[in-house]
Amino acid sequence: MKIKQTRDVLDTVIQFHKNLAKFYDDLGELTQRHKLQFLLNHMARHEKHLMAAIERYEAKAPDKILDTWLPFAPTAPDHLPCEHLAINSEMTANQVVNMVFEFDACIIELFEKVHKMAESDAIREVFGNLLELERNSLKHLATETADMVAN
């Protein structure tokens, strides 16, 4: 899917986070390993939190911003380099965390691209804020999961 408007980017990222949350929830139900199950449940909550934050932003954002056409057509996250990433129930907790960081890096990469190429200050501000949200969330997640994978 080629993204054309700011709204498309937000909708695509919301769907990406929603899909990851469901994936983590489903995989958590399949594994018999309690530590991995706990970690996957935590990751699902993390993705749902990000999804909700972007949904709240989109609900409040002016149509002028959401309907802004981008001067390029970035590729949706399901076609970014993260398409090759896959988690299975046999992975260690550390492997899952590393994979999650790679998934989040895909979203950050998309936001960085839009931020750098946006022609208006308003759109740069939107994607600068979204970059900050994703980066802060990733830092928070790294802190939270450090103890989980260490034990």
Helices and strands as residue ranges (DSSP letters): H 6-30, H 34-60, H 63-66, G 77-79, G 81-84, H 93-117, H 121-150
